[in-house]
Amino acid sequence: MNIQLIQIAPLPSYLAPSIERPPNTDEYNYQAIVIEEHGAHYYWAKGVSLEISKEVYEFARANPKLFSESTSHKLHEQLETIKRLDKGRI
């Protein structure tokens, strides 16, 4: 089993200033865990676990910055969607 803690944060504004990014708030600054176990890959953050591909696992590890169309941003959006849907359950 391989576990890695990563810090998720918006791309700093001085890097590629023309790229769209979320605001630098607590909602977008958090820790996530990427896990590889027996050939399966997972992403865990904000109380939600996602099974992900090896490619997404590698991208998330290599670049945990949030900006438009980044892997980390897409994972963030998936987490938020799952959390929103979970709140609607009875």
C-alpha positions in Angstrom: 0.0 0.0 0.0 1.3 3.5 -0.9 -0.3 6.5 0.8 0.6 10.1 0.1 -0.7 13.2 1.8 -1.0 16.2 -0.6 -1.8 19.8 0.0 -4.5 21.1 -2.3 -4.4 24.9 -3.0 -5.2 27.3 -5.8 -2.4 28.0 -8.2 -0.6 31.2 -7.0 -1.7 34.3 -8.9 1.9 35.1 -9.9 2.1 31.8 -11.9 0.4 32.0 -15.2 -1.8 35.0 -14.3 -4.1 34.5 -17.3 -5.3 31.1 -16.1 -8.6 31.0 -14.2 -8.4 29.7 -10.6 -10.6 29.5 -7.6 -10.2 32.0 -4.7 -7.6 31.4 -2.1 -10.1 30.5 0.7 -10.4 27.6 3.2 -12.8 25.8 0.8 -10.0 25.5 -1.7 -7.1 24.9 0.7 -7.2 21.4 2.2 -5.3 18.2 2.5 -6.1 15.1 0.4 -4.8 11.6 0.4 -3.9 9.5 -2.7 -3.7 5.8 -2.1 -2.5 2.9 -4.3 -3.4 -0.6 -3.0 -3.1 -3.8 -5.0 -3.3 -1.9 -8.3 -6.3 0.2 -7.4 -6.1 3.9 -6.9 -8.1 6.2 -4.6 -8.4 9.9 -3.7 -9.8 10.9 -0.3 -10.6 14.4 0.8 -13.3 16.2 2.8 -14.8 12.9 4.0 -15.3 11.5 0.5 -13.4 8.7 -1.2 -13.2 8.3 -5.0 -11.8 5.4 -6.9 -9.6 6.9 -9.6 -7.4 5.7 -12.5 -3.7 5.3 -12.3 -3.3 8.3 -14.6 -5.4 10.6 -12.4 -3.5 9.3 -9.4 -0.2 10.3 -11.0 -1.5 13.7 -12.1 -3.0 14.5 -8.6 0.4 13.6 -7.0 2.4 15.6 -9.5 0.3 18.8 -9.4 -2.1 19.4 -6.5 -2.8 23.0 -7.6 -6.3 24.1 -8.4 -6.8 25.9 -11.7 -9.2 25.7 -14.6 -9.1 22.2 -16.1 -6.5 20.8 -13.8 -6.8 17.2 -12.4 -7.0 18.6 -8.9 -9.8 21.0 -9.9 -11.8 18.2 -11.6 -11.4 16.0 -8.5 -12.5 18.9 -6.3 -15.6 19.4 -8.4 -16.4 15.6 -8.1 -16.0 15.8 -4.3 -18.3 18.8 -4.1 -21.0 17.2 -6.3 -20.9 14.0 -4.1 -21.2 16.1 -0.9 -24.1 18.1 -2.4 -25.9 14.9 -3.5 -25.3 13.2 -0.1 -26.9 16.1 1.7 -30.1 15.5 -0.2 -30.4 11.9 1.0 -33.0 11.0 3.6 
